[in-house]
Amino acid sequence: MEVPGPDSDWRSPQFRQKVVAQIEEAMRKAGTAHTKSSNDMENHVYVKAKSREEYLSLVARLIIHFRDIHKKTHGGPDPINALTNLTGVGGGPGVMGMGPRPAGAPVGGMGSMGPMQMVAGNPQAIGGPGQMPMQQMVQQQSIQFQHFQQQQNSMQQQFQVQQQQLRVQMQQQQQQQQQQQQQQQQQQQQQQHHQNQQLQHQNQQLQHQNQQQAQNQQQQNQMHQTRIQQQQQILQLQQQAQAQAQAQAQAQAQAQAQAQAQAQAQAQAQAQAQAQAQAQAQAQAQAQAQAQAQAQAQAHVQSIQHMVQQQQQQVQPQPGQHILQKTLQARASLQQAAAQAQHNATAGAPGQVSAARSSMCNKL
């Protein structure tokens, strides 16, 4: 059998499993009991085969053997022994031929056909070789050989037809395998294409998410910087407000100090003014008292002078001793008058009283 495909595909477990299934089906159709299983038979063929063509040829002969068994009323020998007899394959690769066999030997390991019991044109049974003349034996052998040759040709034709059918089946199976492989490849390609599309879509989504995350991060960074700037501005404003508050407090303190100083100055000025007013009032009172005292003293002095003048006019001139005595008396009276004036002008300044005294003394 010639089946398209690589030279090493017949060694694959999948290919061998399909061959086992075909052998199993042929054994089932034969309907006879066997000492070996389909796996054992396939393994025996696999061990004997040296190439793909030899493997397929042995498998084809084994399947044809089971089909022949199905057509016969009795079973043949063990198919493993039949395979042993079928290992002599003639022709080139892929050609299944029948090797040379001796007359009366089984064809393709199908079992012994037994001696021919009938002769063409003579339906009677033939006795043993010692009972037949030589001419009859030669004719019988010739007839048997012709009949055997016809059977061999018929079996050869049947074998070729079966081999062709197996080739067609194997080709169909190979085509089915190729179609299945193509379908699987197409499905795998479609799945791969779909997966690639999904991966591309996922990559696009990831890129979009990464871009959004980057934009969000930039926005957050900008917002953070803006917050920092705002906080710095608020801190500067607070510092400015504190500085202004401190300046205002200092200004208020200075204003309060100035107000207190002004109030103190005003109080001091008022006190000084009051003191000056009191001093002026006292001075005025003292001046008035002094003026009154001076006026009284002058009046008293004038009265004393007037009295002295009157006394002088009344008294005649006396000697010097008598004039001195009068003068002393006048002075004493003047001193008393001055003391009285000083007593009366107690509010007056001592300097003014002493000045009045000195003026009175000078007048005397």
Residue frames as qw, qx, qy, qz and C-alpha x, y, z in Angstrom:
[[0.000, 0.889, 0.458, 0.000, 0.00, 0.00, 0.00],
 [0.395, 0.196, -0.006, 0.897, 1.19, 3.50, -0.76],
 [0.210, -0.859, -0.459, 0.084, -0.19, 6.18, 1.53],
 [0.323, 0.689, -0.087, 0.643, 1.00, 9.77, 1.13],
 [0.542, -0.833, 0.005, -0.107, 2.73, 11.28, 4.09],
 [0.027, -0.787, 0.605, -0.117, 6.12, 11.48, 5.77],
 [0.659, 0.231, -0.715, 0.020, 8.22, 8.34, 5.98],
 [0.199, 0.119, -0.778, 0.583, 8.21, 8.45, 9.77],
 [0.512, -0.229, 0.087, -0.824, 4.48, 8.97, 10.38],
 [0.809, -0.110, -0.521, -0.251, 3.84, 5.20, 10.53],
 [0.512, 0.027, -0.680, 0.523, 5.88, 5.06, 13.74],
 [0.223, -0.316, 0.244, -0.889, 3.61, 7.58, 15.50],
 [0.165, 0.139, 0.883, -0.417, 1.24, 6.21, 18.18],
 [0.519, 0.407, 0.212, -0.721, -1.78, 7.75, 16.44],
 [0.543, 0.410, -0.565, -0.467, -1.04, 6.01, 13.13],
 [0.213, 0.142, -0.962, 0.098, -0.39, 2.67, 14.82],
 [0.318, 0.198, 0.686, -0.624, -3.58, 2.99, 16.86],
 [0.624, 0.409, -0.078, -0.661, -5.60, 3.39, 13.66],
 [0.468, 0.325, -0.793, -0.216, -3.93, 0.28, 12.22],
 [0.041, -0.008, 0.918, -0.395, -4.80, -1.62, 15.41],
 [0.509, 0.308, 0.373, -0.712, -8.42, -0.51, 14.99],
 [0.629, 0.405, -0.423, -0.512, -8.49, -1.85, 11.40],
 [0.311, 0.210, -0.926, 0.052, -7.01, -5.18, 12.49],
 [0.236, 0.108, 0.758, -0.599, -9.52, -5.38, 15.32],
 [0.617, 0.356, 0.072, -0.698, -12.39, -4.75, 12.89],
 [0.573, 0.356, -0.668, -0.315, -11.11, -7.46, 10.50],
 [0.121, 0.104, -0.942, 0.295, -10.80, -9.92, 13.40],
 [0.414, 0.206, 0.544, -0.700, -14.32, -9.10, 14.54],
 [0.672, 0.385, -0.202, -0.599, -15.72, -9.68, 11.04],
 [0.381, 0.304, -0.868, -0.098, -13.83, -13.01, 10.80],
 [0.770, -0.338, -0.002, -0.541, -15.74, -14.23, 13.86],
 [0.887, 0.012, -0.435, 0.157, -13.14, -16.78, 14.95],
 [0.627, -0.768, 0.088, 0.091, -11.18, -17.10, 18.16],
 [0.596, 0.630, -0.331, 0.373, -7.49, -16.13, 18.10],
 [0.770, -0.366, -0.300, 0.427, -4.68, -16.59, 20.56],
 [0.398, -0.072, -0.030, 0.914, -3.30, -13.12, 19.87],
 [0.103, 0.802, 0.403, -0.429, -4.93, -9.72, 20.24],
 [0.489, 0.823, 0.175, 0.230, -4.92, -6.98, 17.63],
 [0.172, -0.936, 0.309, 0.000, -2.25, -5.08, 19.58],
 [0.688, -0.381, 0.576, 0.225, 0.00, -8.16, 19.67],
 [0.727, 0.431, 0.451, 0.288, -0.43, -8.71, 15.94],
 [0.273, 0.946, 0.011, 0.173, 0.28, -5.07, 15.11],
 [0.385, -0.813, 0.430, 0.076, 3.32, -5.11, 17.39],
 [0.783, -0.075, 0.555, 0.270, 4.58, -8.29, 15.68],
 [0.590, 0.685, 0.298, 0.306, 4.21, -6.59, 12.28],
 [0.023, -0.988, 0.129, -0.086, 5.83, -3.39, 13.59],
 [0.589, -0.608, 0.494, 0.196, 8.84, -5.34, 14.89],
 [0.757, 0.158, 0.538, 0.336, 9.30, -7.23, 11.61],
 [0.449, 0.841, 0.229, 0.197, 8.90, -4.17, 9.35],
 [0.599, -0.230, 0.063, 0.765, 11.99, -2.17, 8.44],
 [0.049, 0.013, 0.250, 0.967, 10.25, 0.54, 6.45],
 [0.451, 0.250, 0.272, -0.812, 6.88, 2.14, 5.99],
 [0.616, 0.264, -0.494, -0.554, 6.17, 0.17, 2.79],
 [0.384, 0.079, -0.916, 0.082, 6.97, -3.17, 4.42],
 [0.143, 0.130, 0.693, -0.695, 4.84, -2.28, 7.44],
 [0.563, 0.291, 0.055, -0.771, 1.83, -1.39, 5.30],
 [0.559, 0.250, -0.703, -0.361, 2.33, -4.50, 3.12],
 [0.219, -0.001, -0.932, 0.289, 2.33, -6.82, 6.12],
 [0.304, 0.227, 0.514, -0.769, -0.71, -5.12, 7.62],
 [0.595, 0.291, -0.263, -0.701, -2.56, -5.46, 4.30],
 [0.489, 0.144, -0.848, -0.143, -1.77, -9.17, 4.07],
 [0.021, -0.083, -0.844, 0.530, -2.93, -9.69, 7.64],
 [0.454, 0.286, 0.270, -0.800, -6.24, -7.95, 6.98],
 [0.607, 0.277, -0.527, -0.526, -6.72, -9.93, 3.71],
 [0.274, 0.086, -0.947, 0.143, -6.06, -13.11, 5.65],
 [0.210, 0.220, 0.698, -0.648, -8.86, -12.30, 8.10],
 [0.561, 0.350, -0.072, -0.747, -11.20, -11.50, 5.21],
 [0.507, 0.224, -0.783, -0.282, -10.41, -14.85, 3.63],
 [0.061, -0.053, -0.913, 0.400, -11.15, -16.51, 6.94],
 [0.411, 0.281, 0.364, -0.787, -14.49, -14.74, 6.99],
 [0.619, 0.334, -0.380, -0.601, -15.31, -16.19, 3.55],
 [0.422, 0.165, -0.891, -0.030, -14.34, -19.72, 4.48],
 [0.747, -0.448, -0.316, -0.375, -16.44, -22.00, 6.59],
 [0.847, -0.417, -0.164, 0.285, -13.53, -23.01, 8.82],
 [0.163, -0.953, 0.226, 0.117, -10.66, -21.03, 10.25],
 [0.717, 0.543, -0.360, 0.247, -7.06, -21.18, 9.16],
 [0.725, -0.119, -0.402, 0.546, -3.85, -21.30, 11.17],
 [0.361, -0.725, -0.230, 0.540, -2.64, -18.63, 13.60],
 [0.390, 0.907, 0.108, 0.114, -2.36, -15.27, 11.80],
 [0.296, -0.836, 0.423, 0.183, 1.05, -14.69, 13.35],
 [0.646, -0.126, 0.680, 0.322, 2.30, -17.82, 11.57],
 [0.553, 0.694, 0.426, 0.178, 0.64, -16.56, 8.40],
 [0.051, 0.985, -0.148, -0.073, 2.55, -13.30, 8.77],
 [0.519, -0.550, 0.591, 0.282, 5.73, -15.29, 9.16],
 [0.643, 0.239, 0.654, 0.320, 5.01, -16.99, 5.86],
 [0.365, 0.860, 0.329, 0.139, 4.15, -13.64, 4.22],
 [0.344, -0.802, 0.158, 0.461, 7.41, -11.85, 5.01],
 [0.484, -0.084, 0.579, 0.651, 8.90, -12.68, 1.63],
 [0.362, 0.808, 0.265, -0.381, 7.63, -9.68, -0.36],
 [0.628, 0.162, 0.454, 0.611, 8.64, -9.43, -3.97],
 [0.252, 0.805, 0.323, 0.429, 9.10, -6.32, -6.03],
 [0.279, 0.377, -0.224, 0.854, 10.12, -2.82, -5.09],
 [0.005, 0.154, 0.580, -0.800, 8.84, -0.62, -2.26],
 [0.465, 0.243, 0.195, -0.829, 5.10, -0.49, -1.93],
 [0.647, 0.200, -0.557, -0.481, 4.51, -3.51, -4.22],
 [0.632, -0.226, 0.650, -0.358, 2.93, -6.54, -2.60],
 [0.611, 0.357, -0.598, -0.377, 3.64, -9.71, -4.57],
 [0.943, -0.205, 0.177, -0.193, 3.40, -13.43, -4.08],
 [0.139, -0.640, 0.741, 0.150, 6.71, -15.25, -3.77],
 [0.566, 0.227, -0.735, -0.295, 7.39, -18.61, -5.40],
 [0.675, -0.255, 0.510, -0.468, 5.55, -21.49, -3.72],
 [0.072, -0.147, 0.967, 0.198, 5.74, -25.20, -4.27],
 [0.480, -0.185, -0.602, -0.610, 2.83, -26.98, -5.79],
 [0.608, -0.461, -0.641, -0.081, 0.07, -27.51, -3.24],
 [0.353, -0.109, -0.467, 0.803, 1.53, -25.03, -0.71],
 [0.034, -0.789, -0.555, 0.260, -0.88, -22.60, 1.08],
 [0.313, 0.581, 0.220, 0.718, -1.28, -19.22, -0.58],
 [0.108, -0.641, 0.108, -0.752, -0.56, -16.18, 1.63],
 [0.040, 0.131, -0.794, 0.593, -0.58, -18.26, 4.78],
 [0.601, -0.132, -0.059, -0.786, -4.26, -19.01, 4.37],
 [0.711, -0.152, 0.614, -0.306, -3.96, -22.62, 5.37],
 [0.192, -0.157, 0.896, 0.368, -3.65, -25.82, 3.39],
 [0.590, 0.208, -0.198, -0.754, -6.10, -26.31, 0.63],
 [0.734, -0.039, 0.651, -0.191, -5.75, -30.08, 0.72],
 [0.225, -0.113, 0.812, 0.527, -5.32, -32.42, -2.28],
 [0.509, 0.187, -0.251, -0.802, -7.71, -32.10, -5.12],
 [0.477, 0.046, 0.844, -0.241, -10.35, -34.81, -4.88],
 [0.646, 0.605, 0.401, -0.236, -12.12, -34.14, -8.17],
 [0.374, -0.158, 0.589, 0.699, -10.88, -34.38, -11.75],
 [0.393, 0.428, -0.085, -0.809, -12.40, -32.31, -14.52],
 [0.633, 0.233, -0.517, -0.528, -14.81, -34.46, -16.51],
 [0.599, -0.048, -0.796, 0.074, -14.55, -37.33, -14.01],
 [0.468, -0.616, 0.118, -0.622, -16.75, -36.87, -10.93],
 [0.920, -0.258, -0.294, 0.020, -15.63, -40.15, -9.45],
 [0.483, -0.810, 0.330, 0.032, -13.20, -40.31, -6.57],
 [0.606, 0.597, -0.514, 0.108, -9.63, -41.16, -7.39],
 [0.914, -0.371, -0.129, 0.101, -7.86, -43.85, -5.47],
 [0.549, -0.704, 0.286, 0.347, -4.33, -43.98, -4.20],
 [0.220, 0.761, -0.480, -0.377, -1.32, -43.43, -6.37],
 [0.262, -0.275, 0.912, 0.155, -0.59, -47.12, -6.56],
 [0.508, 0.411, 0.739, -0.162, -4.00, -47.83, -8.10],
 [0.447, 0.826, 0.075, -0.336, -3.77, -45.29, -10.97],
 [0.814, 0.315, 0.200, 0.445, -1.84, -45.73, -14.17],
 [0.460, -0.281, 0.070, 0.840, 0.94, -43.31, -14.90],
 [0.097, 0.367, 0.454, 0.806, -1.01, -41.51, -17.64],
 [0.351, -0.758, -0.499, -0.229, -3.92, -40.87, -15.34],
 [0.561, -0.600, -0.214, 0.529, -1.57, -39.59, -12.63],
 [0.348, -0.042, 0.229, 0.908, 0.04, -37.19, -15.08],
 [0.105, -0.543, -0.512, -0.657, -3.33, -36.00, -16.33],
 [0.482, -0.744, -0.459, 0.055, -4.59, -35.63, -12.79],
 [0.516, -0.455, -0.077, 0.722, -1.51, -33.65, -11.74],
 [0.208, 0.184, 0.363, 0.889, -1.85, -31.49, -14.84],
 [0.265, -0.676, -0.527, -0.442, -5.51, -30.85, -14.09],
 [0.553, -0.687, -0.345, 0.321, -4.69, -30.14, -10.42],
 [0.455, -0.228, 0.072, 0.858, -1.91, -27.79, -11.41],
 [0.029, 0.399, 0.439, 0.805, -4.20, -25.93, -13.87],
 [0.420, -0.733, -0.496, -0.199, -6.92, -25.72, -11.25],
 [0.587, -0.558, -0.209, 0.548, -4.39, -24.56, -8.68],
 [0.344, 0.035, 0.221, 0.912, -3.04, -22.03, -11.15],
 [0.157, -0.601, -0.480, -0.619, -6.56, -20.70, -11.74],
 [0.546, -0.733, -0.392, 0.102, -7.15, -20.48, -7.99],
 [0.564, -0.342, -0.040, 0.751, -3.82, -18.77, -7.55],
 [0.174, 0.278, 0.330, 0.885, -4.61, -16.25, -10.29],
 [0.334, -0.706, -0.489, -0.388, -8.07, -15.64, -8.81],
 [0.607, -0.659, -0.282, 0.342, -6.58, -15.14, -5.35],
 [0.475, -0.094, 0.103, 0.869, -3.92, -12.89, -6.81],
 [0.031, -0.494, -0.396, -0.774, -6.58, -10.77, -8.48],
 [0.507, -0.735, -0.432, -0.128, -8.63, -10.77, -5.29],
 [0.633, -0.449, -0.170, 0.607, -5.55, -9.81, -3.33],
 [0.302, 0.146, 0.210, 0.918, -4.80, -6.96, -5.73],
 [0.245, -0.649, -0.438, -0.572, -8.41, -5.73, -5.47],
 [0.619, -0.692, -0.344, 0.141, -8.26, -5.91, -1.69],
 [0.576, -0.226, -0.027, 0.785, -4.89, -4.19, -1.74],
 [0.104, 0.387, 0.306, 0.863, -6.33, -1.45, -3.93],
 [0.440, -0.725, -0.429, -0.310, -9.29, -1.12, -1.57],
 [0.663, -0.552, -0.234, 0.449, -6.92, -0.85, 1.36],
 [0.416, 0.057, 0.120, 0.900, -4.93, 1.77, -0.48],
 [0.138, -0.585, -0.375, -0.705, -8.10, 3.73, -1.13],
 [0.594, -0.709, -0.380, -0.020, -9.13, 3.35, 2.49],
 [0.641, -0.369, -0.115, 0.663, -5.71, 4.40, 3.70],
 [0.242, 0.265, 0.233, 0.904, -5.70, 7.33, 1.29],
 [0.332, -0.696, -0.406, -0.491, -9.17, 8.30, 2.50],
 [0.669, -0.635, -0.289, 0.257, -8.02, 8.00, 6.07],
 [0.544, -0.122, 0.026, 0.829, -4.92, 9.99, 5.24],
 [0.022, 0.477, 0.322, 0.817, -7.05, 12.62, 3.54],
 [0.510, -0.737, -0.393, -0.207, -9.37, 12.65, 6.52],
 [0.676, -0.462, -0.180, 0.546, -6.36, 13.02, 8.76],
 [0.363, 0.122, 0.160, 0.910, -5.05, 15.82, 6.60],
 [0.205, -0.633, -0.389, -0.637, -8.47, 17.47, 6.57],
 [0.627, -0.696, -0.342, 0.075, -8.73, 17.05, 10.32],
 [0.615, -0.271, -0.058, 0.738, -5.23, 18.41, 10.71],
 [0.166, 0.351, 0.269, 0.882, -6.08, 21.30, 8.39],
 [0.399, -0.719, -0.399, -0.405, -9.28, 21.93, 10.31],
 [0.685, -0.585, -0.253, 0.353, -7.40, 21.71, 13.57],
 [0.495, -0.036, 0.071, 0.865, -4.74, 24.01, 12.19],
 [0.048, -0.539, -0.341, -0.768, -7.42, 26.41, 10.96],
 [0.556, -0.734, -0.366, -0.137, -9.16, 26.22, 14.31],
 [0.680, -0.417, -0.139, 0.586, -5.85, 26.70, 16.06],
 [0.330, 0.203, 0.186, 0.903, -5.03, 29.58, 13.75],
 [0.256, -0.674, -0.372, -0.584, -8.46, 31.09, 14.36],
 [0.663, -0.674, -0.296, 0.137, -8.08, 30.57, 18.08],
 [0.616, -0.195, -0.017, 0.763, -4.57, 31.98, 17.91],
 [0.129, 0.425, 0.275, 0.853, -5.85, 34.91, 15.87],
 [0.448, -0.739, -0.364, -0.347, -8.67, 35.42, 18.35],
 [0.713, -0.539, -0.201, 0.402, -6.22, 35.14, 21.23],
 [0.480, 0.068, 0.097, 0.869, -3.90, 37.57, 19.47],
 [0.110, -0.617, -0.317, -0.711, -6.79, 39.97, 19.01],
 [0.617, -0.722, -0.310, -0.051, -7.72, 39.56, 22.65],
 [0.694, -0.322, -0.087, 0.638, -4.09, 40.10, 23.63],
 [0.276, 0.322, 0.197, 0.884, -3.91, 43.18, 21.41],
 [0.336, -0.719, -0.335, -0.507, -7.13, 44.45, 22.92],
 [0.715, -0.619, -0.237, 0.224, -5.80, 43.73, 26.40],
 [0.595, -0.064, 0.020, 0.801, -2.53, 45.43, 25.50],
 [0.038, 0.534, 0.258, 0.805, -4.44, 48.42, 24.21],
 [0.542, -0.745, -0.310, -0.237, -6.50, 48.47, 27.38],
 [0.743, -0.434, -0.148, 0.488, -3.35, 48.17, 29.45],
 [0.417, 0.193, 0.117, 0.881, -1.72, 50.96, 27.46],
 [0.203, -0.669, -0.297, -0.650, -4.83, 53.08, 27.89],
 [0.683, -0.678, -0.268, 0.034, -4.90, 52.27, 31.60],
 [0.687, -0.203, -0.062, 0.695, -1.19, 53.07, 31.86],
 [0.190, 0.420, 0.190, 0.867, -1.77, 56.36, 30.05],
 [0.432, -0.732, -0.298, -0.434, -4.68, 57.16, 32.33],
 [0.759, -0.533, -0.212, 0.309, -2.61, 56.20, 35.36],
 [0.546, 0.043, 0.026, 0.836, 0.24, 58.37, 34.09],
 [0.058, -0.578, -0.241, -0.778, -2.18, 61.26, 33.50],
 [0.619, -0.707, -0.295, -0.172, -3.74, 60.72, 36.91],
 [0.747, -0.331, -0.152, 0.556, -0.28, 60.60, 38.44],
 [0.331, 0.279, 0.104, 0.895, 0.66, 63.82, 36.67],
 [0.311, -0.679, -0.282, -0.602, -2.58, 65.43, 37.81],
 [0.736, -0.612, -0.267, 0.112, -1.98, 64.21, 41.35],
 [0.646, -0.103, -0.068, 0.753, 1.58, 65.51, 41.21],
 [0.091, 0.462, 0.182, 0.863, 0.33, 68.85, 39.90],
 [0.524, -0.705, -0.301, -0.372, -2.37, 68.95, 42.56],
 [0.773, -0.442, -0.231, 0.391, 0.22, 68.03, 45.17],
 [0.461, 0.107, 0.016, 0.881, 2.52, 70.79, 43.94],
 [0.169, -0.603, -0.266, -0.733, -0.44, 73.19, 43.88],
 [0.673, -0.664, -0.318, -0.064, -1.32, 72.18, 47.43],
 [0.699, -0.249, -0.150, 0.654, 2.28, 72.69, 48.50],
 [0.223, 0.325, 0.130, 0.910, 2.29, 76.11, 46.83],
 [0.405, -0.674, -0.322, -0.527, -1.04, 76.95, 48.45],
 [0.748, -0.553, -0.288, 0.226, 0.25, 75.78, 51.81],
 [0.559, -0.037, -0.050, 0.827, 3.38, 77.86, 51.30],
 [0.029, -0.498, -0.225, -0.837, 1.24, 80.85, 50.32],
 [0.593, -0.683, -0.342, -0.254, -1.01, 80.26, 53.34],
 [0.740, -0.382, -0.224, 0.506, 2.08, 79.98, 55.53],
 [0.355, 0.189, 0.058, 0.914, 3.46, 83.18, 54.05],
 [0.277, -0.618, -0.296, -0.673, 0.10, 84.89, 54.56],
 [0.711, -0.616, -0.336, 0.050, -0.01, 83.59, 58.13],
 [0.641, -0.185, -0.129, 0.734, 3.52, 84.83, 58.70],
 [0.112, 0.378, 0.170, 0.903, 2.59, 88.16, 57.15],
 [0.485, -0.670, -0.357, -0.434, -0.57, 88.27, 59.26],
 [0.741, -0.497, -0.288, 0.348, 1.46, 87.41, 62.35],
 [0.476, 0.030, -0.017, 0.879, 4.00, 90.07, 61.42],
 [0.132, -0.527, -0.264, -0.797, 1.19, 92.56, 60.82],
 [0.637, -0.657, -0.376, -0.147, -0.45, 91.51, 64.08],
 [0.691, -0.332, -0.209, 0.607, 2.87, 91.91, 65.87],
 [0.263, 0.231, 0.105, 0.931, 3.40, 95.27, 64.16],
 [0.353, -0.628, -0.341, -0.604, -0.14, 96.29, 65.06],
 [0.717, -0.581, -0.353, 0.156, 0.42, 95.07, 68.61],
 [0.569, -0.139, -0.102, 0.804, 3.67, 96.96, 68.74],
 [0.029, 0.412, 0.225, 0.883, 1.97, 100.02, 67.23],
 [0.533, -0.670, -0.385, -0.345, -0.89, 99.65, 69.70],
 [0.719, -0.455, -0.286, 0.441, 1.62, 99.21, 72.51],
 [0.392, 0.070, 0.024, 0.917, 3.51, 102.23, 71.27],
 [0.201, -0.552, -0.323, -0.742, 0.24, 104.15, 70.91],
 [0.654, -0.650, -0.384, -0.045, -0.79, 103.05, 74.38],
 [0.651, -0.283, -0.182, 0.681, 2.64, 104.01, 75.67],
 [0.182, 0.273, 0.153, 0.932, 2.40, 107.31, 73.85],
 [0.403, -0.645, -0.389, -0.520, -1.13, 107.77, 75.15],
 [0.705, -0.567, -0.337, 0.258, 0.03, 106.88, 78.63],
 [0.518, -0.086, -0.054, 0.850, 3.01, 109.21, 78.21],
 [0.040, -0.453, -0.270, -0.849, 0.70, 111.90, 76.86],
 [0.562, -0.674, -0.410, -0.247, -1.72, 111.23, 79.70],
 [0.690, -0.431, -0.248, 0.527, 1.14, 111.34, 82.16],
 [0.344, 0.126, 0.083, 0.927, 2.47, 114.46, 80.46],
 [0.253, -0.591, -0.353, -0.680, -1.01, 115.96, 80.50],
 [0.663, -0.642, -0.382, 0.047, -1.40, 114.94, 84.13],
 [0.609, -0.252, -0.131, 0.741, 2.01, 116.32, 84.89],
 [0.138, 0.331, 0.212, 0.909, 1.17, 119.46, 82.92],
 [0.438, -0.675, -0.396, -0.442, -2.15, 119.69, 84.69],
 [0.704, -0.546, -0.308, 0.334, -0.40, 119.11, 88.02],
 [0.474, -0.042, 0.002, 0.879, 2.23, 121.62, 87.07],
 [0.078, -0.506, -0.316, -0.799, -0.49, 124.00, 85.93],
 [0.580, -0.697, -0.390, -0.161, -2.39, 123.41, 89.14],
 [0.681, -0.393, -0.199, 0.585, 0.83, 123.83, 91.12],
 [0.301, 0.182, 0.136, 0.926, 1.64, 126.92, 89.13],
 [0.283, -0.638, -0.378, -0.608, -1.89, 128.15, 89.64],
 [0.670, -0.649, -0.337, 0.129, -1.66, 127.38, 93.33],
 [0.599, -0.198, -0.069, 0.773, 1.78, 128.96, 93.45],
 [0.100, 0.396, 0.252, 0.878, 0.46, 131.95, 91.53],
 [0.463, -0.709, -0.390, -0.363, -2.53, 132.08, 93.85],
 [0.705, -0.528, -0.248, 0.403, -0.25, 131.77, 96.85],
 [0.468, 0.032, 0.064, 0.881, 2.10, 134.33, 95.34],
 [0.109, -0.574, -0.324, -0.744, -0.82, 136.61, 94.63],
 [0.602, -0.711, -0.352, -0.091, -2.12, 136.05, 98.15],
 [0.682, -0.355, -0.128, 0.626, 1.35, 136.61, 99.54],
 [0.293, 0.270, 0.178, 0.900, 1.76, 139.66, 97.34],
 [0.313, -0.696, -0.350, -0.544, -1.59, 140.95, 98.49],
 [0.697, -0.636, -0.278, 0.180, -0.67, 140.15, 102.09],
 [0.602, -0.129, -0.012, 0.788, 2.70, 141.77, 101.61],
 [0.086, 0.484, 0.256, 0.832, 1.09, 144.71, 99.95],
 [0.498, -0.745, -0.330, -0.296, -1.37, 144.96, 102.80],
 [0.737, -0.484, -0.184, 0.435, 1.47, 144.49, 105.31],
 [0.460, 0.112, 0.092, 0.876, 3.54, 147.09, 103.53],
 [0.133, -0.635, -0.303, -0.698, 0.60, 149.35, 103.35],
 [0.636, -0.716, -0.286, -0.044, -0.11, 148.81, 107.03],
 [0.711, -0.293, -0.086, 0.633, 3.58, 149.17, 107.84],
 [0.286, 0.330, 0.172, 0.883, 3.81, 152.30, 105.75],
 [0.333, -0.726, -0.310, -0.515, 0.68, 153.58, 107.35],
 [0.727, -0.616, -0.226, 0.204, 1.99, 152.68, 110.77],
 [0.616, -0.071, 0.013, 0.785, 5.35, 154.19, 109.92],
 [0.080, 0.531, 0.244, 0.808, 3.70, 157.24, 108.56],
 [0.505, -0.768, -0.291, -0.267, 1.63, 157.46, 111.68],
 [0.743, -0.463, -0.125, 0.467, 4.73, 157.03, 113.80],
 [0.455, 0.179, 0.124, 0.863, 6.60, 159.56, 111.71],
 [0.156, -0.691, -0.294, -0.641, 3.68, 161.86, 112.04],
 [0.654, -0.718, -0.235, 0.023, 3.68, 161.34, 115.78],
 [0.701, -0.227, -0.028, 0.675, 7.41, 161.87, 115.92],
 [0.246, 0.424, 0.197, 0.849, 7.10, 165.00, 113.91],
 [0.378, -0.776, -0.278, -0.421, 4.39, 166.20, 116.22],
 [0.741, -0.586, -0.160, 0.287, 6.45, 165.37, 119.22],
 [0.593, 0.035, 0.068, 0.802, 9.43, 167.10, 117.71],
 [0.023, 0.611, 0.236, 0.755, 7.37, 170.13, 117.03],
 [0.549, -0.768, -0.235, -0.231, 6.07, 170.10, 120.56],
 [0.763, -0.492, -0.036, 0.418, 9.37, 169.47, 122.26],
 [0.085, 0.966, -0.230, -0.086, 11.94, 172.20, 122.28],
 [0.703, 0.484, -0.451, 0.261, 15.48, 171.61, 121.29],
 [0.733, -0.659, 0.169, -0.012, 17.40, 170.02, 124.07],
 [0.167, -0.704, 0.663, 0.194, 20.97, 169.01, 124.46],
 [0.465, 0.385, -0.734, -0.311, 22.44, 166.15, 122.44],
 [0.031, -0.066, 0.961, -0.266, 21.79, 163.54, 125.07],
 [0.476, 0.340, 0.523, -0.619, 18.15, 164.26, 125.12],
 [0.594, 0.503, -0.306, -0.549, 17.94, 164.01, 121.30],
 [0.268, 0.312, -0.907, -0.087, 19.70, 160.70, 121.30],
 [0.241, 0.106, 0.861, -0.436, 17.27, 159.30, 123.80],
 [0.579, 0.457, 0.210, -0.642, 14.34, 160.39, 121.72],
 [0.488, 0.484, -0.599, -0.411, 15.84, 158.85, 118.66],
 [0.075, 0.162, -0.978, 0.112, 16.29, 155.53, 120.38],
 [0.407, 0.277, 0.670, -0.556, 12.73, 155.54, 121.53],
 [0.594, 0.516, -0.116, -0.607, 11.54, 156.26, 118.04],
 [0.363, 0.378, -0.822, -0.224, 13.55, 153.39, 116.73],
 [0.137, 0.012, 0.936, -0.324, 12.15, 151.04, 119.31],
 [0.532, 0.417, 0.416, -0.609, 8.64, 152.00, 118.41],
 [0.541, 0.530, -0.428, -0.493, 9.42, 151.52, 114.76],
 [0.160, 0.259, -0.952, -0.014, 10.80, 148.07, 115.48],
 [0.336, 0.210, 0.790, -0.467, 7.64, 147.17, 117.32],
 [0.582, 0.528, 0.067, -0.615, 5.60, 148.43, 114.44],
 [0.421, 0.471, -0.702, -0.331, 7.66, 146.35, 112.05],
 [0.046, -0.085, 0.977, -0.190, 7.26, 143.27, 114.23],
 [0.479, 0.368, 0.552, -0.575, 3.55, 143.85, 114.35],
 [0.567, 0.559, -0.254, -0.549, 3.43, 144.19, 110.59],
 [0.253, 0.350, -0.892, -0.138, 5.41, 140.98, 110.20],
 [0.241, 0.101, 0.890, -0.374, 3.03, 139.19, 112.49],
 [0.556, 0.486, 0.286, -0.610, 0.10, 140.44, 110.54],
 [0.629, 0.587, -0.365, -0.355, 1.62, 139.39, 107.17],
 [0.640, -0.335, 0.691, -0.017, 2.39, 135.73, 108.04],
 [0.819, 0.413, 0.396, 0.036, 1.56, 134.60, 104.48],
 [0.326, 0.911, -0.236, -0.093, 4.16, 136.91, 103.02],
 [0.862, 0.287, -0.255, 0.331, 7.60, 135.75, 101.83],
 [0.647, -0.606, -0.086, 0.454, 10.49, 136.19, 104.26],
 [0.510, 0.092, 0.231, 0.823, 12.49, 137.99, 101.64],
 [0.018, -0.680, -0.366, -0.635, 9.67, 140.47, 101.09],
 [0.531, -0.808, -0.255, 0.019, 9.27, 141.04, 104.89],
 [0.664, -0.382, 0.057, 0.640, 12.99, 141.49, 105.25],
 [0.338, 0.363, 0.325, 0.805, 12.90, 143.83, 102.27],
 [0.242, -0.822, -0.336, -0.392, 10.14, 145.79, 103.97],
 [0.654, -0.674, -0.125, 0.319, 12.17, 145.89, 107.15],
 [0.597, -0.102, 0.175, 0.776, 15.26, 147.06, 105.34],
 [0.142, 0.586, 0.357, 0.713, 13.27, 149.71, 103.52],
 [0.421, -0.850, -0.273, -0.164, 11.79, 150.92, 106.82],
 [0.692, -0.514, -0.006, 0.507, 15.18, 150.91, 108.46],
 [0.477, 0.196, 0.266, 0.814, 16.62, 152.83, 105.59],
 [0.083, -0.769, -0.342, -0.534, 13.85, 155.36, 105.89],
 [0.573, -0.800, -0.142, 0.105, 14.66, 155.77, 109.55]]
